[in-house]
Structure formats: C-alpha cells, structure tokens
C-alpha cells in the first residue's frame, strides 16, 4: 500500500450535486456514488484516505473547477447498483459479485476564483490534463503539479 498522496478530478453536474451541496452536507461529507464507467470505477478503487480531489462542475456554463475535497473513506460497494427502480441499478450486479464502487469525500474549500475549462485549455502548463483529452470521464487522475497549479488558480491553499 502506497503512502503517497494521489490527486484526482471528480466531475459532477451541479444541478444534480454541486460543490455547495457537498459543503452543506453533514460534516461536508458524502459518498461519491453512481459511477458507471469501468475506467472511472478503477480509479475509485485506487483512491486512498487523504488523497485530494478537485470538484469540477460539468454541463454548466461555464464548466469550471468549483473546489477541493479529500477522500475520507476508500472504495466500498455502491449499494445503488442493487436497488431495483433506482437510476443507478445494474441487473448484472449482486452482493457477492458487485460491479460498482463508491468512495466517501469531504469538502475542504470552495474556489475563490472560478477556473473555467477555457482557462484550463489556454494554460500551457496544464496541456497534459486528462480532462482536456477525455472530457467524458467522471473520475480522472491528476499529477501533483497539476493539482497545486489549479489550486493556485482557484486562489486557495490546503
């Protein structure tokens, strides 16, 4: 098990769940569930307690980084895959053979300055961001440099 902190970007539609929703949750903590992409799921399985994540608002004009969170519980079975009539139900999943996982995140700080997708695209230092190559992936790794560079653009420190 690695003791190195990892960095992530978690995308969310703010009309479904926003950075404000996270900060207003009890203890600013919630599960990050409903991930239904195998690559994103595999990234969830790699997350460790004390990793950091940027919360990114997608499908909002303008799309932007909204804040920073911390992983406070490692991957566990996402129970929504087992609930019939739930939007995230997956008939292939069983308790003994789950497919999907969730982590628990805690909101740390909201961005002081909005960092938009256009700004990220124009910033040469961030030209290798996964977000700029695979904009559909809802869970993405970040390099340590990218994380702290974007944190600086947001006007916050941790």
N, C-alpha and C positions, 0 to 999 in steps of 0.2 A: 504494500500500500504506500503510495506516494504521499509525502508530507508537503509537497509543493502546492501552493495555491494556484488554482486554474481560474480562467476568466471566460465568461460566456456572454452571449447576447440572447435575450428571450423576447420574442415578438408576441405582441398581443394587440387585439383590436380594442381600442379604448371604449367603444360602445358596448363591448362585452365585459371587459375587465381592464381598468386603467391603472396607472401609477397612483392616482388619487384613491382608487378603490383599495389598492394594496396598503397604502399608508393609513387608511381609515379602518382596515381590518383589525380585529382584536390582536394586540401586540404587533401590529403591522405585519402579520404573518398569515400565509395561506398556502395551500397546496397548489402546485403548478401542474394541473391535470389536463386531460383532453388531447394530449399529443398523439396524433395518429399518422405519423410518418416514421418509418423504420430508422432512418439515419438520425432524425431528431431524438427518437427513443434511445438509440445507442449513446448519444451524447448525454442524455439524462442519466444513464447508467454509469457514466464516467464521473459525474459530479460528486464532490466530496464536501462535507461540512466545512464551512469557512471559505469556500470558493465564492467569487463575486460574479454578479451578472448585471449587465446593463439592461434596463427595461426599455423596449423600443415599441412605439405606437405605430402600427401599420394600418393601412386603409383609413388614414386620416390625412387631411390636407392641412399643412404639410406633414408627411411622415417624419418622425423625429425620435431621438433618444429622450426619454422622459425622466429617467432617474436610475438609481443603483440599488441593488438588493444583494443579500447574502444568502447562500444556501445553508439552511439550518437543520435539514434532515435529508439524508441520502435517499436514493431511489427505493420505492416500495410499490407494490401493486396498485395500479389505478383502479379503484373499485367501480368507477363509472362504466367500465367495459363489460361488467357483469349485470348491469341493471337494465332489464328489458324496458323499452319505451324511453330510455334515456338517449339524448342526442349522441352520446359517445359509446353506446352499446356496441359490442362486437360479438356476434354469434359464434365466432370461432374460439373465443377466449373462455377458459374455465378457471376455477380456483386453483386446480392442480397444474394447469398449463396457461398461465396468463400471458398476454402478448404485450400489454401496455403498462407503463410505469409513470410515476409522478415523483416529484421532489417537493420539499417544503422550502419556501423562500420567505425572507423577512425584508421588508422595505427599509432602506438605510437613509437615503436622501433623495429628494426631488431635484431635478436640474434647475439651476438658477437661470441658465441661458439655454434656450431651445437649440439643439443641434439637429438640423434637418438632414434628410437624405441628400438633398442637393449639395449641402455644405460638405458632407462626408465624401461625395463624389468629386468635389473640387479640391479636396485636400490631398496633396501628393503623398504625404506620409501615411495615408490610410488607403492607398491604392490596392493593397492586397486583402482588404477586409472581405471575409466570406460573404457578407451582406451584399456587396457590390457584384459578386459573381453568382450567388444563389439566393436571390431575394425571396424565394418561396419557403425556404427552410426556417421553421419557427424556433429552433434551438441551434445556436451556432457557437463554435469556439472563437475566442479572441486571443490574440497574442497579448502578453503583459504590456508591451509598449502601446498597442492599440487601445487597450482598456484605459491606461492612465492618460494617454493623449486625449481621448474623448472626454474623460473626467475633467481634464483641464479646460476643454472647450465648453463644458457644461458649467464651469465656474464653481466646482465643488471639489473637496478633498475628502478622503476617508481615513 
